[in-house]
Amino acid sequence: MPGFVIFATSPALLSAALAATEPAPSEHLPGIAPAISWSLAAAQPEPPPQEDPQDTSDNEIVVEGAYGPPKSDPMERINEDSYRITQAVDEALVEPVAYAYRDGLPEPVRDGLGNVVRNLGEPSNALNFLLQGKVGKAFETLGRLAINSTVGVGGLFDVAGKKADLPYRRNGFANTLGVYGVGPGPYLYLPVTGATTLRDLAGATLDQLLLPIAVGKPFNRTPYAATYFLVNGLDQRLAFDEEIAAIRSSDDPYFLRRQTYLAKRRRDIAMLKGEPVSEEDAEWLEELEAMKAAPAPAESTEPVEPPADPETVAITQPR
């Protein structure tokens, strides 16, 4: 038969016994609580990183380039407008007059007038060869001037080129400035002059003023200037006829005219200085020569067939 046993003890002894049976606090078991806390944290999945709405480095496309006209052509918009106007005037007026000059005058007469104009430019050619330190070419040019002015009847016949083996070499103050390091300056397209640069424009002005200032009459009179300008302009227009036609047929005529002109002038200066022509300039000039040699596209002469449904075409036509 069960029974109860009752112990009698003091309150102080009972409190000590209960205290001995309580578990030890966590600070007496180093490492257990931190380990449990770490393992629970490691088991939790890491949240995905939040994207910065202003950070678009993965999606942005960076395009580098210069904005605005190129340094060589700061007046590009004005020059391009001048080019379009000049080409329109050339097609309507200058080209027909040049063709009439070519077809209306006998070839010996036309060649004689061109020879006279070139002979008048020989003093400038000789002087600039001398200024550039090319003494041999300067004396050859003076020899051409003397022979053609006397035996060639005032330059009407190119006796020096055909009989004395003295070829015509064009030169000018623009080349002299370039040889001595003067840069071309901004590119210009002027209604009368055409493609040029500030340096070339200044040099051409000095070339034309040489005879009127150094010699005087009759080279300082208006009839001489008008005749020289007309004959020289028509000869130059006929000489560059194929080049003008090739540039007009390109996708961007103004751009091609500018690039080929600047490349040609850099080549001229480099050859006078005895330096190699850059690959880029050579490529531009080769492309121009290839375009000049290419046959012109033939116009189609086949009749155009009428559409099967004329009403459809009439609807799409602008009103």
C-alpha positions as a Markdown table, in Angstrom:
| # | Residue | x | y | z |
|---|---|---|---|---|
| 1 | Met | 0.0 | 0.0 | 0.0 |
| 2 | Pro | 1.5 | 3.3 | -1.2 |
| 3 | Gly | 2.2 | 5.9 | 1.2 |
| 4 | Phe | 3.8 | 9.4 | 1.4 |
| 5 | Val | 7.0 | 10.3 | 3.1 |
| 6 | Ile | 7.3 | 13.8 | 4.4 |
| 7 | Phe | 10.6 | 15.4 | 5.0 |
| 8 | Ala | 11.0 | 18.3 | 7.2 |
| 9 | Thr | 13.7 | 20.8 | 6.2 |
| 10 | Ser | 14.5 | 24.5 | 6.5 |
| 11 | Pro | 13.5 | 27.0 | 3.8 |
| 12 | Ala | 17.1 | 28.0 | 3.1 |
| 13 | Leu | 18.1 | 24.3 | 2.4 |
| 14 | Leu | 15.1 | 23.9 | 0.1 |
| 15 | Ser | 16.0 | 27.0 | -2.0 |
| 16 | Ala | 19.6 | 25.7 | -2.4 |
| 17 | Ala | 18.4 | 22.4 | -3.7 |
| 18 | Leu | 16.0 | 23.9 | -6.3 |
| 19 | Ala | 18.8 | 26.2 | -7.5 |
| 20 | Ala | 21.1 | 23.2 | -8.2 |
| 21 | Thr | 18.5 | 21.6 | -10.5 |
| 22 | Glu | 18.0 | 24.6 | -12.8 |
| 23 | Pro | 19.9 | 24.5 | -16.2 |
| 24 | Ala | 23.0 | 26.7 | -16.6 |
| 25 | Pro | 22.5 | 29.9 | -18.4 |
| 26 | Ser | 23.8 | 30.3 | -21.9 |
| 27 | Glu | 26.7 | 32.5 | -21.0 |
| 28 | His | 28.2 | 29.5 | -19.2 |
| 29 | Leu | 28.1 | 27.5 | -22.5 |
| 30 | Pro | 30.2 | 29.5 | -24.9 |
| 31 | Gly | 29.7 | 28.9 | -28.6 |
| 32 | Ile | 26.3 | 27.2 | -28.5 |
| 33 | Ala | 24.0 | 30.1 | -29.0 |
| 34 | Pro | 26.1 | 31.8 | -31.6 |
| 35 | Ala | 26.4 | 28.6 | -33.5 |
| 36 | Ile | 22.7 | 28.0 | -33.5 |
| 37 | Ser | 22.1 | 31.6 | -34.6 |
| 38 | Trp | 24.7 | 31.3 | -37.5 |
| 39 | Ser | 23.3 | 28.0 | -38.8 |
| 40 | Leu | 19.8 | 29.3 | -38.9 |
| 41 | Ala | 20.9 | 32.5 | -40.8 |
| 42 | Ala | 22.9 | 30.4 | -43.3 |
| 43 | Ala | 19.9 | 28.3 | -44.0 |
| 44 | Gln | 17.8 | 31.3 | -45.1 |
| 45 | Pro | 18.0 | 32.2 | -48.9 |
| 46 | Glu | 19.7 | 35.4 | -49.7 |
| 47 | Pro | 17.4 | 38.1 | -51.1 |
| 48 | Pro | 18.3 | 39.2 | -54.7 |
| 49 | Pro | 20.3 | 42.4 | -55.0 |
| 50 | Gln | 18.1 | 45.4 | -55.6 |
| 51 | Glu | 18.8 | 47.2 | -58.9 |
| 52 | Asp | 19.4 | 50.9 | -58.9 |
| 53 | Pro | 16.8 | 52.4 | -61.3 |
| 54 | Gln | 19.4 | 55.0 | -62.3 |
| 55 | Asp | 22.1 | 52.4 | -63.2 |
| 56 | Thr | 21.7 | 51.6 | -66.9 |
| 57 | Ser | 25.3 | 50.6 | -67.5 |
| 58 | Asp | 24.2 | 47.1 | -68.8 |
| 59 | Asn | 21.7 | 48.5 | -71.3 |
| 60 | Glu | 23.2 | 51.7 | -72.6 |
| 61 | Ile | 25.0 | 52.0 | -75.9 |
| 62 | Val | 27.9 | 54.5 | -76.1 |
| 63 | Val | 28.4 | 56.2 | -79.4 |
| 64 | Glu | 31.5 | 58.4 | -79.7 |
| 65 | Gly | 31.9 | 61.0 | -82.4 |
| 66 | Ala | 32.4 | 64.6 | -83.2 |
| 67 | Tyr | 29.3 | 66.9 | -83.3 |
| 68 | Gly | 29.0 | 69.6 | -85.8 |
| 69 | Pro | 31.0 | 70.5 | -89.0 |
| 70 | Pro | 34.6 | 69.2 | -89.3 |
| 71 | Lys | 37.5 | 71.5 | -88.4 |
| 72 | Ser | 38.6 | 71.7 | -92.0 |
| 73 | Asp | 35.1 | 73.0 | -93.1 |
| 74 | Pro | 33.6 | 75.2 | -90.3 |
| 75 | Met | 31.2 | 76.8 | -92.7 |
| 76 | Glu | 29.9 | 73.5 | -94.0 |
| 77 | Arg | 26.3 | 74.5 | -94.2 |
| 78 | Ile | 27.0 | 77.7 | -96.1 |
| 79 | Asn | 29.5 | 76.0 | -98.4 |
| 80 | Glu | 27.0 | 73.2 | -99.2 |
| 81 | Asp | 24.3 | 75.7 | -100.1 |
| 82 | Ser | 26.8 | 77.5 | -102.3 |
| 83 | Tyr | 27.8 | 74.3 | -104.0 |
| 84 | Arg | 24.2 | 73.4 | -104.8 |
| 85 | Ile | 23.6 | 76.9 | -106.3 |
| 86 | Thr | 26.8 | 76.9 | -108.2 |
| 87 | Gln | 26.1 | 73.5 | -109.7 |
| 88 | Ala | 22.6 | 74.6 | -110.7 |
| 89 | Val | 24.1 | 77.6 | -112.5 |
| 90 | Asp | 26.8 | 75.5 | -114.1 |
| 91 | Glu | 24.2 | 73.1 | -115.5 |
| 92 | Ala | 22.0 | 75.8 | -116.8 |
| 93 | Leu | 24.6 | 78.3 | -118.1 |
| 94 | Val | 28.3 | 77.5 | -117.7 |
| 95 | Glu | 28.3 | 74.0 | -119.1 |
| 96 | Pro | 26.4 | 74.9 | -122.3 |
| 97 | Val | 28.7 | 77.9 | -122.9 |
| 98 | Ala | 31.8 | 75.7 | -122.4 |
| 99 | Tyr | 30.5 | 73.1 | -124.8 |
| 100 | Ala | 29.6 | 75.8 | -127.4 |
| 101 | Tyr | 33.2 | 77.1 | -126.9 |
| 102 | Arg | 34.6 | 73.6 | -127.5 |
| 103 | Asp | 32.4 | 72.7 | -130.4 |
| 104 | Gly | 32.1 | 76.2 | -132.1 |
| 105 | Leu | 35.8 | 77.0 | -132.3 |
| 106 | Pro | 38.3 | 75.0 | -134.3 |
| 107 | Glu | 40.6 | 73.0 | -132.1 |
| 108 | Pro | 43.9 | 74.8 | -133.1 |
| 109 | Val | 42.3 | 78.2 | -132.3 |
| 110 | Arg | 41.0 | 76.9 | -128.9 |
| 111 | Asp | 44.4 | 75.3 | -128.1 |
| 112 | Gly | 46.1 | 78.6 | -129.1 |
| 113 | Leu | 44.0 | 80.7 | -126.7 |
| 114 | Gly | 44.7 | 78.2 | -123.9 |
| 115 | Asn | 48.4 | 78.4 | -124.6 |
| 116 | Val | 48.4 | 82.1 | -124.4 |
| 117 | Val | 46.7 | 82.0 | -121.0 |
| 118 | Arg | 49.2 | 79.4 | -119.7 |
| 119 | Asn | 52.1 | 81.5 | -121.1 |
| 120 | Leu | 50.9 | 84.5 | -119.1 |
| 121 | Gly | 51.1 | 82.5 | -115.9 |
| 122 | Glu | 54.7 | 81.4 | -116.5 |
| 123 | Pro | 56.2 | 84.4 | -114.6 |
| 124 | Ser | 54.3 | 83.4 | -111.5 |
| 125 | Asn | 55.3 | 79.8 | -112.0 |
| 126 | Ala | 59.0 | 80.7 | -112.3 |
| 127 | Leu | 59.0 | 83.1 | -109.4 |
| 128 | Asn | 57.4 | 80.5 | -107.0 |
| 129 | Phe | 59.8 | 77.7 | -108.1 |
| 130 | Leu | 62.6 | 80.1 | -107.2 |
| 131 | Leu | 61.0 | 81.0 | -103.8 |
| 132 | Gln | 60.7 | 77.3 | -103.1 |
| 133 | Gly | 64.4 | 76.7 | -103.7 |
| 134 | Lys | 63.9 | 74.8 | -107.0 |
| 135 | Val | 66.3 | 76.8 | -109.1 |
| 136 | Gly | 66.5 | 74.3 | -112.0 |
| 137 | Lys | 62.7 | 74.2 | -112.5 |
| 138 | Ala | 62.6 | 78.0 | -112.2 |
| 139 | Phe | 65.1 | 78.4 | -115.1 |
| 140 | Glu | 63.3 | 75.8 | -117.2 |
| 141 | Thr | 60.1 | 77.7 | -116.7 |
| 142 | Leu | 61.8 | 80.9 | -117.8 |
| 143 | Gly | 63.1 | 79.1 | -120.8 |
| 144 | Arg | 59.6 | 78.1 | -121.7 |
| 145 | Leu | 58.4 | 81.7 | -121.3 |
| 146 | Ala | 61.2 | 83.0 | -123.6 |
| 147 | Ile | 60.7 | 80.4 | -126.3 |
| 148 | Asn | 56.9 | 80.5 | -126.5 |
| 149 | Ser | 56.8 | 84.3 | -126.3 |
| 150 | Thr | 59.1 | 84.7 | -129.3 |
| 151 | Val | 59.1 | 81.6 | -131.5 |
| 152 | Gly | 55.7 | 80.6 | -130.3 |
| 153 | Val | 54.2 | 84.0 | -131.3 |
| 154 | Gly | 53.3 | 85.3 | -127.9 |
| 155 | Gly | 52.5 | 81.9 | -126.5 |
| 156 | Leu | 50.0 | 81.0 | -129.2 |
| 157 | Phe | 52.0 | 77.8 | -129.9 |
| 158 | Asp | 53.7 | 75.6 | -127.3 |
| 159 | Val | 57.0 | 75.3 | -129.1 |
| 160 | Ala | 58.9 | 74.8 | -125.8 |
| 161 | Gly | 56.8 | 71.8 | -124.9 |
| 162 | Lys | 56.8 | 70.1 | -128.3 |
| 163 | Lys | 60.3 | 70.9 | -129.6 |
| 164 | Ala | 62.4 | 71.8 | -126.5 |
| 165 | Asp | 61.0 | 69.1 | -124.2 |
| 166 | Leu | 60.2 | 71.7 | -121.5 |
| 167 | Pro | 56.8 | 70.6 | -120.0 |
| 168 | Tyr | 54.4 | 73.0 | -118.5 |
| 169 | Arg | 54.5 | 73.0 | -114.7 |
| 170 | Arg | 51.9 | 74.9 | -112.9 |
| 171 | Asn | 52.9 | 76.6 | -109.6 |
| 172 | Gly | 51.8 | 79.5 | -107.5 |
| 173 | Phe | 52.0 | 81.5 | -104.3 |
| 174 | Ala | 49.5 | 79.1 | -102.5 |
| 175 | Asn | 52.0 | 76.3 | -103.0 |
| 176 | Thr | 54.9 | 78.4 | -101.7 |
| 177 | Leu | 52.9 | 79.2 | -98.6 |
| 178 | Gly | 52.2 | 75.5 | -98.1 |
| 179 | Val | 55.9 | 74.6 | -98.6 |
| 180 | Tyr | 56.8 | 77.0 | -95.8 |
| 181 | Gly | 54.3 | 75.5 | -93.4 |
| 182 | Val | 51.3 | 77.8 | -93.8 |
| 183 | Gly | 48.2 | 75.6 | -93.3 |
| 184 | Pro | 45.3 | 75.6 | -95.7 |
| 185 | Gly | 42.8 | 77.3 | -93.4 |
| 186 | Pro | 39.1 | 76.7 | -93.7 |
| 187 | Tyr | 37.7 | 75.1 | -96.8 |
| 188 | Leu | 35.5 | 77.3 | -98.9 |
| 189 | Tyr | 33.2 | 76.8 | -101.9 |
| 190 | Leu | 32.7 | 80.1 | -103.6 |
| 191 | Pro | 30.2 | 80.8 | -106.5 |
| 192 | Val | 32.9 | 81.8 | -109.0 |
| 193 | Thr | 36.1 | 80.3 | -107.7 |
| 194 | Gly | 34.6 | 76.9 | -106.7 |
| 195 | Ala | 36.4 | 74.7 | -104.3 |
| 196 | Thr | 39.3 | 76.4 | -102.5 |
| 197 | Thr | 40.8 | 77.2 | -99.1 |
| 198 | Leu | 41.7 | 80.5 | -97.5 |
| 199 | Arg | 45.4 | 79.9 | -98.3 |
| 200 | Asp | 44.6 | 78.9 | -101.9 |
| 201 | Leu | 42.4 | 81.9 | -102.4 |
| 202 | Ala | 45.0 | 84.3 | -101.1 |
| 203 | Gly | 47.7 | 82.6 | -103.3 |
| 204 | Ala | 45.5 | 82.8 | -106.4 |
| 205 | Thr | 44.9 | 86.5 | -105.9 |
| 206 | Leu | 48.7 | 87.1 | -105.7 |
| 207 | Asp | 49.2 | 85.1 | -108.9 |
| 208 | Gln | 46.7 | 87.3 | -110.8 |
| 209 | Leu | 48.1 | 90.5 | -109.4 |
| 210 | Leu | 51.7 | 89.8 | -110.4 |
| 211 | Leu | 51.6 | 91.0 | -114.0 |
| 212 | Pro | 49.3 | 94.0 | -113.4 |
| 213 | Ile | 51.6 | 95.2 | -110.6 |
| 214 | Ala | 55.0 | 94.2 | -111.9 |
| 215 | Val | 54.5 | 95.0 | -115.6 |
| 216 | Gly | 51.5 | 97.3 | -115.8 |
| 217 | Lys | 50.0 | 98.0 | -119.2 |
| 218 | Pro | 48.2 | 96.3 | -120.8 |
| 219 | Phe | 47.8 | 93.7 | -118.0 |
| 220 | Asn | 46.2 | 96.2 | -115.6 |
| 221 | Arg | 43.3 | 97.0 | -118.0 |
| 222 | Thr | 39.8 | 95.7 | -117.8 |
| 223 | Pro | 39.7 | 94.1 | -121.3 |
| 224 | Tyr | 42.8 | 92.0 | -120.5 |
| 225 | Ala | 41.3 | 90.9 | -117.1 |
| 226 | Ala | 37.9 | 90.0 | -118.7 |
| 227 | Thr | 39.4 | 88.1 | -121.6 |
| 228 | Tyr | 41.9 | 86.2 | -119.3 |
| 229 | Phe | 39.1 | 85.3 | -116.9 |
| 230 | Leu | 36.7 | 84.1 | -119.7 |
| 231 | Val | 39.2 | 82.0 | -121.6 |
| 232 | Asn | 40.9 | 80.5 | -118.5 |
| 233 | Gly | 37.5 | 79.7 | -116.9 |
| 234 | Leu | 36.2 | 77.9 | -120.0 |
| 235 | Asp | 39.5 | 76.0 | -120.4 |
| 236 | Gln | 39.3 | 74.9 | -116.8 |
| 237 | Arg | 35.7 | 73.9 | -117.1 |
| 238 | Leu | 36.5 | 71.7 | -120.1 |
| 239 | Ala | 39.6 | 70.2 | -118.4 |
| 240 | Phe | 37.6 | 69.1 | -115.4 |
| 241 | Asp | 34.4 | 68.1 | -117.2 |
| 242 | Glu | 34.9 | 64.3 | -116.5 |
| 243 | Glu | 35.7 | 65.0 | -112.9 |
| 244 | Ile | 32.6 | 67.2 | -112.4 |
| 245 | Ala | 30.4 | 64.6 | -114.0 |
| 246 | Ala | 31.8 | 61.8 | -111.8 |
| 247 | Ile | 31.3 | 63.8 | -108.6 |
| 248 | Arg | 27.8 | 64.7 | -109.5 |
| 249 | Ser | 26.9 | 61.0 | -109.9 |
| 250 | Ser | 28.1 | 60.1 | -106.4 |
| 251 | Asp | 25.8 | 59.7 | -103.4 |
| 252 | Asp | 27.2 | 62.8 | -101.7 |
| 253 | Pro | 28.6 | 65.2 | -104.3 |
| 254 | Tyr | 29.5 | 68.0 | -101.9 |
| 255 | Phe | 31.4 | 65.6 | -99.5 |
| 256 | Leu | 33.3 | 64.0 | -102.3 |
| 257 | Arg | 34.2 | 67.3 | -103.9 |
| 258 | Arg | 35.6 | 68.6 | -100.6 |
| 259 | Gln | 37.5 | 65.5 | -99.7 |
| 260 | Thr | 39.1 | 65.1 | -103.2 |
| 261 | Tyr | 40.1 | 68.7 | -103.4 |
| 262 | Leu | 41.8 | 68.8 | -100.0 |
| 263 | Ala | 43.5 | 65.5 | -100.8 |
| 264 | Lys | 44.8 | 66.8 | -104.1 |
| 265 | Arg | 46.2 | 70.0 | -102.5 |
| 266 | Arg | 47.9 | 68.0 | -99.7 |
| 267 | Arg | 49.4 | 65.8 | -102.4 |
| 268 | Asp | 50.7 | 68.8 | -104.4 |
| 269 | Ile | 52.4 | 70.3 | -101.3 |
| 270 | Ala | 53.8 | 66.9 | -100.2 |
| 271 | Met | 55.4 | 66.4 | -103.7 |
| 272 | Leu | 56.9 | 69.9 | -103.7 |
| 273 | Lys | 58.4 | 69.2 | -100.2 |
| 274 | Gly | 59.6 | 65.7 | -101.3 |
| 275 | Glu | 57.4 | 63.9 | -98.8 |
| 276 | Pro | 55.3 | 60.8 | -99.3 |
| 277 | Val | 51.6 | 61.2 | -100.0 |
| 278 | Ser | 49.4 | 59.8 | -97.2 |
| 279 | Glu | 47.5 | 56.6 | -97.8 |
| 280 | Glu | 44.2 | 58.3 | -97.1 |
| 281 | Asp | 44.8 | 61.0 | -99.7 |
| 282 | Ala | 46.0 | 58.4 | -102.2 |
| 283 | Glu | 42.8 | 56.4 | -101.7 |
| 284 | Trp | 40.6 | 59.4 | -102.2 |
| 285 | Leu | 42.4 | 60.3 | -105.5 |
| 286 | Glu | 42.3 | 56.7 | -106.7 |
| 287 | Glu | 38.6 | 56.5 | -106.0 |
| 288 | Leu | 38.1 | 59.7 | -108.0 |
| 289 | Glu | 40.1 | 58.4 | -111.0 |
| 290 | Ala | 38.1 | 55.2 | -110.9 |
| 291 | Met | 34.9 | 57.1 | -111.0 |
| 292 | Lys | 36.1 | 59.2 | -113.9 |
| 293 | Ala | 37.1 | 56.0 | -115.8 |
| 294 | Ala | 33.8 | 54.2 | -115.1 |
| 295 | Pro | 31.3 | 54.4 | -118.0 |
| 296 | Ala | 28.3 | 56.6 | -117.5 |
| 297 | Pro | 25.1 | 54.8 | -116.6 |
| 298 | Ala | 23.0 | 54.3 | -119.8 |
| 299 | Glu | 19.5 | 55.6 | -119.7 |
| 300 | Ser | 16.8 | 53.0 | -120.1 |
| 301 | Thr | 14.9 | 53.3 | -123.4 |
| 302 | Glu | 12.4 | 50.5 | -122.8 |
| 303 | Pro | 8.8 | 51.6 | -122.6 |
| 304 | Val | 7.2 | 51.6 | -119.2 |
| 305 | Glu | 4.3 | 49.2 | -119.1 |
| 306 | Pro | 1.0 | 50.6 | -117.7 |
| 307 | Pro | -0.1 | 49.3 | -114.3 |
| 308 | Ala | -2.6 | 46.5 | -114.2 |
| 309 | Asp | -4.9 | 48.5 | -112.0 |
| 310 | Pro | -4.6 | 52.3 | -112.8 |
| 311 | Glu | -7.0 | 53.2 | -110.0 |
| 312 | Thr | -4.5 | 51.9 | -107.4 |
| 313 | Val | -1.8 | 54.1 | -108.7 |
| 314 | Ala | -4.1 | 57.1 | -108.9 |
| 315 | Ile | -4.9 | 56.7 | -105.2 |
| 316 | Thr | -1.3 | 56.7 | -104.2 |
| 317 | Gln | -0.3 | 59.7 | -106.2 |
| 318 | Pro | 0.1 | 63.0 | -104.3 |
| 319 | Arg | -2.7 | 65.4 | -104.7 |
